[in-house]
């Protein structure tokens, strides 16, 4: 798998995108709006900005929403913007800290592109991520797509643990398998309007959104290519067992409070979720 800092030659069909890095043309119906919530990302945000800048698909705008970080994240972003003035990058500051759901929702509201892609500020994209995902979305004539990903350490180095994804997920499939990872998704807002992309203010707000869209009849289409690195936290102070317990609590609360499923129904889907979660980490 090749990543954004490799030396491989760019295929001719992508060269036009790669050479058009000075993103100065007006927003078009081909523009992808990339939304990054920012909170305490000083240790990695520049690397994330670089993985966006190096995308082979160049018709994008980047919206960073600072959720009142108390580190140097905003200063690093502003310095990057000053040195890359030709790029379409905006930094928005929330009035107060409200969590990732409100930050992403603000980003969606501010987005001008037809397509919406989420990227968490500590994750990394392969340089073909936008190109491959957008091509797949158009070929599927879909409104909601997602890709495979790889677990990475706190330095962004791949751990060799790949998460492969199914060709498609409906609501009932998704209840059993929370394989849709935020930094892999893309939406076409002519199919799924921006007002439907509002995340609820709760833990695992992203999964709650996916489930709501699928419950409303949408289908999520999976591109089984590893185009994202998911940086697992290494300095949170939490043990592996406590992180797993928190994940169990979150998924159970989603079944009961977000989807309003009964205890037995929740237990049924929970067993499938647990088996799939273990399989993803093997």
Secondary structure as UniProt FT lines:
FT   TURN            4..5
FT   HELIX           12..19
FT   TURN            29..30
FT   STRAND          32..38
FT   TURN            42..44
FT   HELIX           45..53
FT   STRAND          60..66
FT   HELIX           73..83
FT   TURN            85..86
FT   STRAND          89..93
FT   HELIX           100..110
FT   STRAND          115..118
FT   TURN            121..122
FT   STRAND          124..125
FT   TURN            127..128
FT   HELIX           129..140
FT   STRAND          144..152
FT   TURN            154..155
FT   STRAND          158..163
FT   STRAND          168..169
FT   HELIX           171..176
FT   HELIX           182..184
FT   STRAND          186..188
FT   TURN            189..191
FT   HELIX           194..197
FT   TURN            203..204
FT   HELIX           205..215
FT   TURN            216..217
FT   STRAND          220..231
FT   HELIX           240..253
FT   HELIX           254..258
FT   HELIX           263..280
//
